[in-house]
């Protein structure tokens, strides 16, 4: 993965995808560190807490919230909050969609590169591996 301009290019592509789906993204600078990012289904909006205390990258978190609105079932929940440890069906689906979204934007050279670059929680390594293998075939 190209580390010089990759982050801005990935964020720009995620923003483009959001625009294609009429989803607004708002970076919020005045929330506390324990307030997670969230998406609101009826508003078709993603709200990113710039101060959120997590090791997971901004791009992974943004793609996760977008995934809820693009691929999720709006009838299940009205508001989704980011959790790197979320194992509920909707959260697991969003995590898996994020992996696919990000690899579709820029294919990593290895599973470890992807995991380290986005600071993906280790419990998702098998999902990263499966998607990596699928997209490389």
KOLGUDREN-875536 format. One record per residue (C-alpha): residue in one letter; y, z, x; residue number from 1. Coordinates in Angstrom, 3 decimals, always signed. Last residue first. Layout:
<nodes>
[node a; [Y; Z; X]; NUM]
...
</nodes>
This chain:
<nodes>
[node x; [-14.896; -7.273; -8.326]; 137]
[node x; [-11.979; -5.342; -6.822]; 136]
[node x; [-10.655; -4.258; -10.224]; 135]
[node x; [-13.965; -2.640; -11.200]; 134]
[node x; [-14.437; -0.910; -7.834]; 133]
[node x; [-10.928; +0.571; -7.878]; 132]
[node x; [-11.302; +1.576; -11.527]; 131]
[node x; [-14.559; +3.434; -10.834]; 130]
[node x; [-13.179; +5.089; -7.686]; 129]
[node x; [-9.995; +6.260; -9.405]; 128]
[node x; [-12.066; +7.662; -12.278]; 127]
[node x; [-14.340; +9.430; -9.771]; 126]
[node x; [-11.291; +10.861; -7.972]; 125]
[node x; [-9.781; +12.333; -11.146]; 124]
[node x; [-10.811; +15.934; -10.292]; 123]
[node x; [-8.817; +15.574; -7.060]; 122]
[node x; [-5.469; +15.538; -8.861]; 121]
[node x; [-3.578; +12.348; -7.926]; 120]
[node x; [-0.904; +12.861; -5.282]; 119]
[node x; [+0.374; +9.307; -5.920]; 118]
[node x; [+0.022; +8.134; -2.321]; 117]
[node x; [-2.819; +10.490; -1.469]; 116]
[node x; [-5.150; +9.457; -4.293]; 115]
[node x; [-4.291; +5.755; -3.922]; 114]
[node x; [-4.856; +5.766; -0.160]; 113]
[node x; [-8.061; +7.736; -0.644]; 112]
[node x; [-9.437; +5.127; -3.035]; 111]
[node x; [-8.712; +2.373; -0.548]; 110]
[node x; [-6.386; -0.542; +0.216]; 109]
[node x; [-4.406; +0.113; -2.940]; 108]
[node x; [-3.814; -2.580; -5.560]; 107]
[node x; [-0.189; -2.720; -6.596]; 106]
[node x; [+0.962; -3.163; -10.189]; 105]
[node x; [-2.546; -3.441; -11.596]; 104]
[node x; [-3.584; -0.399; -9.555]; 103]
[node x; [-0.749; +1.550; -11.185]; 102]
[node x; [-1.673; +0.534; -14.724]; 101]
[node x; [-5.420; +1.102; -14.182]; 100]
[node x; [-4.905; +4.590; -12.772]; 99]
[node x; [-2.413; +5.368; -15.512]; 98]
[node x; [-4.870; +4.239; -18.196]; 97]
[node x; [-7.452; +6.696; -16.864]; 96]
[node x; [-4.939; +9.553; -16.911]; 95]
[node x; [-3.847; +8.627; -20.449]; 94]
[node x; [-7.467; +8.588; -21.659]; 93]
[node x; [-8.052; +11.993; -20.060]; 92]
[node x; [-4.951; +13.354; -21.771]; 91]
[node x; [-5.905; +11.993; -25.189]; 90]
[node x; [-9.502; +13.282; -24.900]; 89]
[node x; [-8.465; +16.729; -23.739]; 88]
[node x; [-8.937; +17.320; -20.005]; 87]
[node x; [-5.336; +18.140; -19.081]; 86]
[node x; [-5.160; +19.443; -15.494]; 85]
[node x; [-2.254; +17.296; -14.311]; 84]
[node x; [-0.448; +18.233; -17.482]; 83]
[node x; [+2.336; +16.130; -18.924]; 82]
[node x; [+3.559; +16.932; -22.414]; 81]
[node x; [+2.813; +14.764; -25.445]; 80]
[node x; [+4.812; +14.949; -28.677]; 79]
[node x; [+3.884; +13.651; -32.129]; 78]
[node x; [+0.136; +14.019; -31.742]; 77]
[node x; [-2.962; +12.360; -33.174]; 76]
[node x; [-1.241; +9.758; -35.370]; 75]
[node x; [+0.476; +8.063; -32.446]; 74]
[node x; [-2.901; +7.017; -31.034]; 73]
[node x; [-2.308; +6.217; -27.411]; 72]
[node x; [-2.161; +2.932; -25.506]; 71]
[node x; [+1.558; +2.181; -25.167]; 70]
[node x; [+3.060; +5.548; -26.111]; 69]
[node x; [+0.560; +7.799; -24.344]; 68]
[node x; [+0.403; +5.377; -21.421]; 67]
[node x; [+4.155; +5.598; -20.958]; 66]
[node x; [+3.787; +9.344; -20.409]; 65]
[node x; [+1.078; +8.797; -17.791]; 64]
[node x; [+2.965; +5.939; -16.123]; 63]
[node x; [+5.941; +8.255; -15.687]; 62]
[node x; [+3.737; +11.037; -14.271]; 61]
[node x; [+2.059; +8.660; -11.804]; 60]
[node x; [+5.432; +7.236; -10.766]; 59]
[node x; [+7.016; +10.679; -10.336]; 58]
[node x; [+4.208; +11.718; -8.017]; 57]
[node x; [+1.859; +14.637; -8.722]; 56]
[node x; [+2.796; +17.612; -6.494]; 55]
[node x; [+4.253; +19.468; -9.427]; 54]
[node x; [+7.336; +21.589; -10.104]; 53]
[node x; [+9.347; +19.549; -12.617]; 52]
[node x; [+12.969; +19.271; -11.427]; 51]
[node x; [+13.341; +15.554; -12.255]; 50]
[node x; [+12.061; +16.275; -15.750]; 49]
[node x; [+11.141; +12.877; -17.157]; 48]
[node x; [+11.665; +12.251; -20.867]; 47]
[node x; [+9.762; +9.303; -22.294]; 46]
[node x; [+10.921; +7.896; -25.603]; 45]
[node x; [+9.396; +5.979; -28.472]; 44]
[node x; [+11.398; +8.327; -30.737]; 43]
[node x; [+8.512; +8.623; -33.190]; 42]
[node x; [+5.995; +9.157; -30.340]; 41]
[node x; [+7.949; +11.599; -28.189]; 40]
[node x; [+6.949; +11.693; -24.526]; 39]
[node x; [+7.073; +14.645; -22.191]; 38]
[node x; [+7.692; +15.664; -18.586]; 37]
[node x; [+6.839; +19.291; -17.927]; 36]
[node x; [+9.194; +22.282; -18.082]; 35]
[node x; [+8.247; +24.781; -15.346]; 34]
[node x; [+10.912; +23.571; -12.906]; 33]
[node x; [+13.694; +24.239; -15.414]; 32]
[node x; [+15.490; +21.393; -17.128]; 31]
[node x; [+18.942; +20.140; -16.075]; 30]
[node x; [+18.224; +16.794; -14.377]; 29]
[node x; [+16.605; +14.770; -17.149]; 28]
[node x; [+15.498; +11.216; -16.415]; 27]
[node x; [+15.406; +9.246; -19.663]; 26]
[node x; [+13.002; +6.413; -20.355]; 25]
[node x; [+13.280; +4.448; -23.607]; 24]
[node x; [+10.272; +2.557; -24.946]; 23]
[node x; [+10.748; -0.811; -26.634]; 22]
[node x; [+7.288; -2.015; -25.495]; 21]
[node x; [+8.651; -4.709; -23.162]; 20]
[node x; [+11.329; -2.217; -22.035]; 19]
[node x; [+8.622; +0.280; -21.013]; 18]
[node x; [+6.795; -2.404; -19.047]; 17]
[node x; [+10.005; -3.194; -17.187]; 16]
[node x; [+10.528; +0.510; -16.446]; 15]
[node x; [+6.988; +0.695; -15.065]; 14]
[node x; [+7.732; -2.362; -12.905]; 13]
[node x; [+10.930; -0.747; -11.604]; 12]
[node x; [+9.079; +2.474; -10.804]; 11]
[node x; [+6.493; +0.478; -8.856]; 10]
[node x; [+9.171; -1.457; -6.970]; 9]
[node x; [+11.074; +1.748; -6.183]; 8]
[node x; [+7.950; +3.429; -4.870]; 7]
[node x; [+6.735; +0.415; -2.937]; 6]
[node x; [+9.890; -0.274; -0.967]; 5]
[node x; [+8.771; +1.017; +2.445]; 4]
[node x; [+5.305; +2.408; +1.732]; 3]
[node x; [+3.427; -0.867; +1.267]; 2]
[node x; [+0.000; +0.000; +0.000]; 1]
</nodes>
